[in-house]
Amino acid sequence: MSIGALDAAAAYSRALTALPGLDRAAAAEPEVAPAAVTPAAGVAESGSFGAMIQSMIGDTTATLHTAETESAKQVAGKGDLIDVVTAVGAAETALNTIVAVRDRMVGAYTEIMHMQI
């Protein structure tokens, strides 16, 4: 299975539009601050599970964007390979963490749905 550059760009674009509080102009900048993602309406700023998940997604998006930026610099001949490897490693770790949390949430939901009332 091969993933083309256009597929990756389309997936990144879909990820940006899926986040409700992300400013698309800020996403075009080289560095996206995790604070660009704001909690959804009705979600408390601190202490809520939804706010924690939204913060994790924002951090992961920023990490993935940094890895893309470093990769693009390397392709253009202006970046350092060490920076690319470090950024891609951080992005991989962040993405694996999000996937693990998602899997746990789906498992917990399934377990709750199988409980008898």
N, C-alpha and C positions, 0 to 999 in steps of 0.2 A: 504494500500500500504506500503510495507516494502522495505527499501533500505539496501542492504547488504554491508559489508565492501569492497568487491571487486568492487561493483558498484561505491562506493565513490572514491576508489583509481583510477579506470579507468577514472572517470569524472575529477579528479584532474590532471591526466596525460594529458588528452585531453586539459584541460585549460592551462597547461604549454606549450604544443606544439603550441597552438593557438596564444600565444603572441610572436610577431616577435623578440623583442630585449632581451628576457629573456634568460640568460645563464643557461643551465640545471645543470651545476656543482654548480653554486651559489644557485640554487633552492634546492639542496640537503642539504644545510647548515641549521641549526636550525632557523636562522633569515634571511629573504630575505629582502634586502633593497629595498624600492620603486624605487630607482634610477637605479635598474637593468633593468627596462623597458625603452627603448629609443624610441623617436618618429620615425615614419615611414619616409622614404625618401620623400621629397617634403613637409613635414609638418614643419612649423616654430617652433622653440624651445619655444617661449613664445607668448602668446596672441592668439593662434589659438584654435578653438574649438576641433579639432582633438587631439591636444597635451593635452588639459585638460581631454578629455575622456580617452586617453591612460594613463595618470597619475592616474586617478581615478581607472581604471582597475588594474594597477600595485599596488596601495595602497590596493585595495580590495583583490587581490591575496596574498599579504604579510600578511594581517590581517587573512585571511582564513588559511594560512599556519601556522601562530602563534597559532591559535586555535587548529589546528590538532596536533601541537607539544605539546601543553599543555595537550590535551586530552590523547595523547600517554604516556606522563610522568605520568599522573594520573593512567592510566591503569597499568603501570609498577610499581606503588606504590611509585614513586619518586616525584610526583607533589602535589601541594596544590589545593584543591577543589575550593577555592576562585579564584585562578588564572585561572582555567579552566572556571568557570562561567563568569568571566570578559572577557576572550578572546573570548568565544563563543558569548557573548552579543555584543562585538565590531564587530565580524565577521557578526553577523546577521544584525546589523545596517548598516554596509558597503554594504552588499549584497542587502538589501532592498533599499538603496540609488541608487545603480547601476540599479536595476530593475525599479525603478521609473523614472530614467533618460531615460532608454531604452524605456519605455512606452510612455514618452513624445515625444521622437524623432520619434517613429513610428507614433504617432498621428499627429505630425507636418508634416511628410512626406505624410501621407494619405490626410491631409487637402490640402497640396500643389498640390497633384496629382488630387484632385477634382476641383481645380480652373480652370475656363475657361480662355483661352488665347484670 
